[in-house]
Amino acid sequence: MTSSSNRILYVVSLNHATNDGSVYLLSSLFPIVLALFNISVFQVGIIVALGYLVNILFQPVVGHYSEGRDPARLLAIGISIITVSVISFVFATGFLSLLASVILLRLGSSFFHPVGISTISKSYSGPRLQKSMGFQSAFGSFGVLVVFLTSAPVYLAVGWRATFIVFAIWILADVVLTLPFLRGRPSAASDDPPTPSISKPQTKRTIPLFFVVAAFISGGTYAVVLNFANIFLGTRAHLDVSQANLIVSGFIAFASLGAIATGGWTRLVPTNVLLAISYLVASCSVAAFTLLSGNAILATITLLVTGFSISATYPLTYMELSRYLGSVGQQSGRSFGVLSSGQTIGASILGLASGYVSQFLGLEVSFGTVALLALVGGVSAAFWVKSRRSKSLISDIE
């Protein structure tokens, strides 16, 4: 890679860490938010759900608007909006002001994925593209990990307002780095001309329902753990927010390992079989976490397994969908978009549902329900494996 290419990768990766870390800054402090602002767990669910909903609505808008425009300026605009939103938390007085700040934060975070990822895809090709995508993706998880490890200790040291000022300074520094290093780069738009008139008839097919269900369950499960586990650990294991966030940080770290490790395993075990196993393991580990969360050590072990297994379903689902699309001659772009939307919609709906259920029945019921959904994912994947084998046998006979 050239020095210029490396700088692009590093800056976009830093953007990803800043973007994803900022999005989950408030989540890492939810146990404090509940007490400080006297809000309910259901209101936390509303904050979580509307945050994801804003991304669902505005990421496609930003992606369309970004065509032919300077990615450095767009990324800087997004990060600047995030900076303003983080500062606005300093002036929060209750649920509505927190909700307004989160909506503004999610508006700013809607810029990175359509613009930053496209910048990487325009700058690299072949194996370099795959490595670069993996590198910047890891930085997104790293940003969330850093926030969960540091936000609570910073809060305990300097208080609510100073905590958000500290993180706003970090985000502002990212703005300063982004503009000079990415200015003049190719736009996020694709150079490939549209070819609707020559598309094969198969491209009009919808993807099988199994993939939508799988994406919904994976995205929802990950979101529930990330947004509610520290609250649950505080009430069940009587941990302070720093201790609870340390366990959640382990979940995030193992989630990254799960996403990376599965690629090698597919050489030994079929992708769809691995997908079914991952859901079943996630179901068992979430159920175990729910039952054993009163013990910090057992809660940690079960949450680490949950992080590894549920995160493994992300690349496995994409790989299985890619294999299916190849077998029917269908193009992948729109189908992958449906999968990504399914994950975010799952996060939004299950975030709201978890808050509502937790308010009236307890967080135990919310996590128990997530365990059942993961079991549904495992059973669905098992039926998918069976159906694909049946079709393969029929094809061989013919």
Salt bridges, closest charged atoms under 4 A:
ASP20 OD2 - HIS16 NE2 3.09
ASP70 OD2 - ARG183 NH1 3.89
ASP191 OD2 - LYS122 NZ 2.79
GLU320 OE1 - ARG323 NH2 3.08
GLU364 OE2 - ARG236 NH1 3.62
